[in-house]
Amino acid sequence: MHAAREHAAALKLRQSVEGRRILLVDDVFTTGTTFHTVDKRLMTECGASEVRDLVLARVPFGTIYW
């Protein structure tokens, strides 16, 4: 969760996304925490009207090692 908050805090926008629909792309989906945290920031702090997520690959369930 800490890394997801760091990713969301590091988000730098070149222009306003207020009222806009956003497509967020990531290369690998593991737990979804980063998507959730960044989506939430885009909606609540930046004013995006909608955020959708697209992932290129997913880690198979049960293979995440902490």
C-alpha positions as CSV (number, residue, x, y, z in Angstrom):
1,M,0.0,0.0,0.0
2,H,2.9,2.3,0.7
3,A,4.3,2.0,-2.8
4,A,0.8,2.7,-4.3
5,R,0.6,5.9,-2.3
6,E,4.0,6.9,-3.5
7,H,3.0,6.4,-7.1
8,A,-0.2,8.4,-6.6
9,A,1.8,11.2,-4.9
10,A,4.4,11.3,-7.7
11,L,1.7,11.8,-10.4
12,K,2.5,15.0,-12.3
13,L,-0.1,16.3,-14.7
14,R,0.8,18.5,-17.7
15,Q,-2.7,19.8,-18.0
16,S,-6.0,19.7,-16.0
17,V,-8.0,16.5,-16.1
18,E,-11.1,18.1,-14.5
19,G,-14.2,16.7,-16.0
20,R,-12.3,14.4,-18.3
21,R,-12.4,10.6,-18.9
22,I,-9.0,9.0,-18.2
23,L,-7.5,5.7,-19.4
24,L,-4.7,4.6,-17.1
25,V,-2.3,1.9,-18.5
26,D,0.0,-0.4,-16.6
27,D,2.3,-3.2,-17.8
28,V,1.6,-5.8,-15.0
29,F,-1.3,-6.1,-12.7
30,T,-0.6,-7.8,-9.4
31,T,-2.9,-6.7,-6.5
32,G,-4.7,-3.7,-8.1
33,T,-3.7,-1.5,-5.2
34,T,-1.8,1.0,-7.4
35,F,-4.6,1.3,-9.9
36,H,-7.1,1.9,-7.0
37,T,-5.0,4.5,-5.3
38,V,-4.1,6.4,-8.5
39,D,-7.7,6.2,-9.8
40,K,-8.9,7.6,-6.5
41,R,-6.5,10.6,-6.6
42,L,-7.4,11.4,-10.2
43,M,-11.1,11.4,-9.3
44,T,-11.1,13.1,-5.9
45,E,-8.1,15.5,-6.1
46,C,-7.8,16.2,-9.8
47,G,-11.5,16.2,-10.7
48,A,-11.5,13.5,-13.5
49,S,-15.1,12.4,-14.2
50,E,-14.2,8.8,-15.0
51,V,-11.0,6.6,-14.8
52,R,-10.7,3.3,-16.6
53,D,-7.7,0.9,-16.2
54,L,-6.0,-1.2,-18.9
55,V,-3.4,-3.8,-18.0
56,L,-1.1,-5.7,-20.4
57,A,-0.4,-8.7,-18.3
58,R,-1.6,-10.2,-15.0
59,V,0.4,-12.1,-12.5
60,P,-1.3,-15.5,-12.0
61,F,-3.3,-15.8,-8.8
62,G,-1.2,-17.2,-5.9
63,T,2.2,-16.4,-7.3
64,I,2.8,-13.1,-5.5
65,Y,5.6,-13.5,-2.9
66,W,5.9,-10.9,-0.2
